């Protein structure tokens, strides 16, 4: 038992968990309706693509700001923070 004083209790809990965990996923597409379900996933794809575009735009904007700041007269300490 290698010093595990409550090994039997742990095993019993695992057995209970295994019994409890015998669940089947709900057929959500059937329950919600195929048309609504498919539209839901289409909406998700549109959102994710919009987030990708927004991230790419943010990178472009950050680089533009950084470039313009670097072309300005030096400001002490400004370029030490690389978060821009």
Helices and strands as residue ranges (DSSP letters): H 7-20, H 28-32, H 34-71, G 78-80
